Amino acid sequence: MRDNADVVVVGAGIMGLSIAYHLAASGVRHVTVVDKSYLCGGASGRNGGGVRAQWSSEANVRLMQESIRMCREFASRMKINVWFRQGGYLFLARTPAIRAQLEKSVALQNDCGLPTRMLSPAEARRIVPELDISGVDAASYNPDDGVVFPWPFVWGYAQAAQKLGVDVVPWHDVVGFETEGARMTGVRVRRSGPPGEQGDGPAAVIKTRQVVNAAGAWAPQVARMVGVALPNRPHRHEICSTEPLKPWLKPLVADLSDGLYFSQSTRGEIVGGIGNEYVAPGLDQGSSHAFLGKYARSLVRACPVLGSVKVLRQWAGCYDLTPDANPIVGPVDEIEGFFQAHGFMGHGFMMAPVIGKLIAQVVAGGPEVPQFERWNLRRFKEGKLLSEAMIIG
Ligand SMILES: Cc1cc2nc3c(=O)[nH]c(=O)nc-3n(C[C@H](O)[C@H](O)[C@H](O)COP(=O)(O)OP(=O)(O)OC[C@H]3O[C@@H](n4cnc5c(N)ncnc54)[C@H](O)[C@@H]3O)c2cc1C
């Protein structure tokens, strides 16, 4: 590990690695990414791999148009198969209110150039013939949305960043920061070690004037070390995958009434989850039996044929929730040189390609990104909250 860097990124999830890769690609020479765990130990190794441009705010639609383009090129650019499959996203509405929300979002998406369209229940069943449409009021469908396999996406960024000279340092915990007045001057790091191997020794210091907090659901802990309070809340989300089936399910199906989503991976498994508002906030990545019951009931209501399919594996990760369902991105007023890149709820994976590129541009001193001003932390103090209705789970 180098003892000084132009930029230190805290967190080697998809966001931190994308930022580091784009910084190095834009010519920043000494970039270090520190993670207290292994690559894929956080939400980036535990998610559903869904990638979509169906959003209710113009910023998210336009950013995701670019991110999907980058996902399409990722395998050939990074020389790694990420199993990207564009089978579309099919959103189901079961109430007039959700139907109205879908209609509004589809109109906006069409204005942005997306081919999304509203479907009647019968039309939705033409896309997924196994769907039980009783109780379904309407659906929206964008054929260009898709899914990736998250792990190689993370590894692809890590390997490409390392090839460009980025120091990727797993099993090292950021335990504090050094400042001079209100300016960032260094990051204190202590070896954490894999399970069974205790971290030891005094903290080392990486001298730097620029730090990016990309610690996902742990971002508030990291920011607190330098006196910055974040409003984010970690929230456990569970997910599971079944035995592999021959390909039959084209889109990812999402039900906005209860947060159910499921898709078929290129390996044949049905991968899906469901939101649970009764889970207490906290940094918990454990699994529960209650989840399987809730998910199974909702899944079988949507697609009864799946009732006899066996679940092989379940796991969980943390959503990184913010009060207005929008991320926190950009510099903070309290400490010069301390950038934020977190609060991406349940959609940070799909956003990482484009957001990583734009954050790298700003950190490297390039042109400002107007959207980042709207996503700045200070909006909570100023009462300028944003909104986003197309949140799953
Ligand atoms: C069940 C589930 C399903 C999801 N489905 C989707 C989906 O379909 N599509 C989508 O786009 N998104 C999805 N998401 C959300 C997505 O996974 C996240 O938004 C995204 O992975 C966040 O990436 P990140 O790099 O910000 O955070 P993470 O991947 O969590 O990385 C943060 C890293 O910071 C490290 N860290 C924390 N504290 C410290 C410290 N003090 N020192 C050093 N390192 C530290 C952690 O070890 C971790 O590796 C889902 C999430 C979950 C949990």
The ligand as an ORCA input file, in Angstrom:
! r2SCAN-3c Opt
* xyz 0 1
  C     -30.633     -7.529     -2.047
  C     -30.199     -6.351     -2.883
  C     -30.622     -6.274     -4.207
  C     -30.230     -5.194     -4.993
  N     -30.579     -5.172     -6.313
  C     -30.078     -4.211     -7.124
  C     -30.337     -4.231     -8.504
  O     -31.011     -5.123     -9.022
  N     -29.791     -3.241     -9.277
  C     -29.020     -2.242     -8.730
  O     -28.571     -1.369     -9.463
  N     -28.773     -2.205     -7.414
  C     -29.266     -3.147     -6.591
  N     -29.004     -3.121     -5.262
  C     -28.263     -1.972     -4.712
  C     -26.794     -2.064     -5.044
  O     -26.287     -3.333     -4.712
  C     -26.041     -0.975     -4.298
  O     -26.675      0.282     -4.484
  C     -24.610     -0.862     -4.784
  O     -23.992     -2.120     -4.840
  C     -23.852      0.062     -3.852
  O     -22.491      0.013     -4.212
  P     -21.443      0.720     -3.301
  O     -20.122      0.522     -3.928
  O     -21.896      2.117     -3.028
  O     -21.553     -0.023     -1.869
  P     -20.998     -1.448     -1.405
  O     -20.957     -2.432     -2.487
  O     -21.745     -1.813     -0.166
  O     -19.500     -1.121     -1.056
  C     -19.139     -0.374      0.076
  C     -17.819     -0.939      0.552
  O     -17.299     -0.093      1.577
  C     -16.556     -0.899      2.455
  N     -16.363     -0.171      3.723
  C     -17.312      0.189      4.607
  N     -16.759      0.836      5.649
  C     -15.428      0.874      5.417
  C     -14.300      1.385      6.143
  N     -14.438      2.014      7.330
  N     -13.069      1.227      5.617
  C     -12.898      0.587      4.418
  N     -13.931      0.081      3.698
  C     -15.175      0.231      4.186
  C     -17.422     -2.155      2.593
  O     -16.660     -3.254      3.035
  C     -17.956     -2.325      1.170
  O     -17.212     -3.245      0.412
  C     -29.409     -4.158     -4.439
  C     -28.985     -4.253     -3.114
  C     -29.364     -5.337     -2.338
  C     -28.885     -5.417     -0.921
*
